[in-house]
Amino acid sequence: MKMYILVKRNVPDKLVPVISAHASLACFRKFEQDEDMQKWINQVFKKVVCAVNDKEFENAKKEDKHILLTESALDNQEVCLAFCPREEYTKQFRFFKMWTPNCTKS
């Protein structure tokens, strides 16, 4: 059981840690009464942050139990999706790449 946090690839590296932290907390607050969230918060607490392209982001928005985040520093663009933890995700999640910094000054 884990929480997936999907961040758009074009988000500057320097913003990703803060956006991911906000996403985790926002997701917890939105779904804190959910049975899966309660199981997760009291046991495993795993999170996975992945970088996705625009098409992957739009497809992931069709999944249930998620929260969409925007970023004011980027003109309120949609930048992140966080998913209520669950045992099984759809097949598309197997192909998302873990986020790593680009190591550029962005």
C-alpha positions in Angstrom: 0.0 0.0 0.0 1.4 3.4 -1.0 0.5 6.9 -1.9 1.4 7.9 -5.5 2.3 11.6 -6.1 2.6 12.5 -9.8 4.4 15.7 -10.7 4.6 17.0 -14.2 8.0 16.7 -15.7 8.2 20.4 -16.7 7.9 21.6 -13.0 11.2 23.2 -12.0 13.3 20.9 -9.7 13.4 23.5 -6.9 9.6 23.4 -6.5 9.1 19.6 -6.6 10.0 18.9 -2.9 7.5 21.5 -1.6 4.8 20.6 -4.1 5.2 16.9 -3.1 5.0 17.8 0.6 1.9 19.8 0.0 0.4 17.0 -2.1 0.9 14.4 0.6 -0.7 16.6 3.3 -3.6 17.7 1.1 -4.3 14.1 0.1 -4.3 13.0 3.7 -6.6 15.8 4.7 -9.0 15.1 1.8 -9.2 11.3 2.5 -8.4 11.1 6.2 -11.6 9.3 6.9 -11.1 6.8 4.1 -10.5 3.2 5.2 -7.4 2.8 3.0 -5.9 6.1 4.2 -6.4 5.0 7.8 -4.7 1.7 7.1 -1.8 3.4 5.4 -1.2 6.2 7.9 -1.2 3.7 10.8 1.1 1.1 9.1 3.3 1.5 6.1 3.3 5.2 5.2 5.0 4.6 1.8 5.0 7.3 -0.8 6.2 7.3 -4.4 6.9 10.5 -6.4 6.9 10.1 -10.1 7.5 12.5 -13.0 4.9 12.3 -15.7 4.3 13.9 -19.1 1.2 15.8 -20.0 -0.6 12.8 -21.5 0.2 10.6 -18.5 -1.0 13.4 -16.2 -4.3 13.8 -18.1 -4.9 10.0 -18.1 -4.2 9.7 -14.4 -6.8 12.4 -13.7 -9.4 9.9 -14.7 -8.5 7.7 -11.7 -10.6 7.9 -8.6 -9.7 9.1 -5.1 -7.1 11.8 -6.0 -6.4 15.4 -5.4 -5.2 17.9 -8.0 -2.7 20.6 -7.0 -1.8 23.9 -8.7 1.2 26.1 -8.2 0.8 29.8 -7.7 4.5 30.4 -8.6 3.7 28.9 -12.0 0.6 31.0 -12.7 -1.7 28.4 -11.0 -0.9 25.7 -13.5 -1.9 22.1 -12.6 1.3 20.5 -11.5 0.6 17.5 -9.3 -1.8 14.7 -8.5 -1.8 12.8 -5.2 -3.7 9.5 -4.9 -5.3 8.1 -1.8 -3.2 5.0 -0.8 -4.5 1.7 -2.0 -3.4 -1.9 -2.4 -3.7 -2.0 -6.2 -3.3 0.7 -8.8 -4.3 0.5 -12.5 -1.7 -0.8 -15.0 -0.6 2.7 -16.1 1.1 3.3 -12.7 3.6 0.5 -13.4 5.1 2.6 -16.2 5.5 5.9 -14.4 9.2 6.8 -13.7 10.3 7.9 -10.3 11.1 11.6 -10.1 14.8 12.5 -10.0 16.2 16.0 -10.1 17.4 17.3 -13.5 20.4 18.9 -11.7 19.9 22.1 -13.5 19.5 25.5 -12.0 15.8 26.0 -12.6 
